[in-house]
Amino acid sequence: MPIDKQVFIENKNFSKSNESFVLDLLKQNSNKAFTLRELCDELKLSITDCSNTLGRLKFKGLVSHKRPYWIIKEASEWNSK
């Protein structure tokens, strides 16, 4: 469904990537661990999109995974895989 041009111009979230959305949510809740399903539900992403995004973030050393949970790493740990 088309949206109004002004909505497009004013909405900064259109340019954000899934990685940004996931990292923002995990940063805001850095004291919690999330399952894939919880992240998908919260961010309104498909399981495939969310799973692929988490895989990229893990490869970049930004998140940790202990089945079934995901957390954001401390900034001092970033890039340490």
N, C-alpha and C positions, 0 to 999 in steps of 0.2 A: 504494500500500500504506500503510495507517495506521501511524503511529508511536506509541510510548508517550508519554503526556502529560508524564512527567518528562523525557524526552529533549527534547521541545519546549520546556519551561520552561528547561532548563539550557543549551541550545544557542543561543549568541548569534549565530551565523552566519545563522540564519534571517532576521534582520532586515537583514542587509547587502544592499546592492543590487549589481547587476552592475558598476556604476561603481566601487564600493568594492573589489570583488574585482580588477578590472583595474588600478586605481590601486595597490593594495597590491602586486600582483605586479610591476608596473613599478618601483615605488619600491624594492622589495627587490633588484631587478636593474637599477638605474639605469645601470650600466655596459654594458648590453646592449640590442640592438634585436631586436624580435620580429616575426615574420610573423603575419598573422591566424591562420593554421592553428596555429602554435605556441601562441598565446594561447588559442585554442579548446581545444586538446588539454590544455594545462596546467590550465585553469580548468573543464574539462568543460562548456563552453558550446557552443551551436549556432553555426554560422557567422553566421546571421542575427542572433542575439542579440549576439554579440561585435562584429560589424560595426556594428550600430546603436549599441551602447554606445561604441565607439571614435569614431563620428561625433559623438555628443553631447559626449564629452570633448574632441574636437578643436574643436568649436564653442565650448566653454567656455574654450579656450586652455590646456588642461592637458596635452595630448599633441601630438606632432609626427608627421607621416607623410611618408616618402619611399618610394614604392613599391619593394618590398613591405613595408617595415619600419615599425614603430611604436616610439616611445620616450616616456618621460615628460619633460616640460620641467622645467628647473630652477625652483624656487619663485619666483625673481626674474623669470622669464619668464611665469609664469601670467597668463592673461587677455590676453596679447599674441598675437593671432591672426596 
